Amino acid sequence: MVDLRFVTYCGLYCGLCTERGRIPRQAAALRELMRKEGYETWG
C-alpha cells in the first residue's frame, strides 16, 4: 500500500527514495514559490 503522505507535488514517491527528507522540503519550497508568483493552481 502506498502511503500518500510520501507523494510529493512533483509526483515522485519519497518512500522509494534515499533522499526522503530532502525532496518533500524542496517540493514545499517550490509550491510556495509558485504560489508567490501566481501559479498556485499549476503544477
Buried (B, 14 or more C-beta within 10 A) or exposed (E): EEEEEBBBBEEBBBEEBEEEEEBBEEBEEBBEEBEEEEEEEEE
